[in-house]
């Protein structure tokens, strides 16, 4: 997958768009970090890894129950004096 920096993408946007065909993707980077991906409408987005639901259940089981109702908690945060 080709990578271009933001300045190059701005300068060549029309060319990049016209070069899009099925399955083509271009990563737009700021430094070494990918900040956007330009892809053709019919191309598939990269697959996400499946969630480990058992690990999520174990995590939730270890969390303590909230002592007060959510609405009361939010109201106390909203109404507390910030000073």
Secondary structure, 3 states (H helix, E strand, C coil): CEEEEHHHHHHCHHHHHHCCCCCCEEEEEECCEEEEEEECCCCCCCCCCCCCHHHHHHHHHHCCCCCCCHHHHHHHHHHCCCC
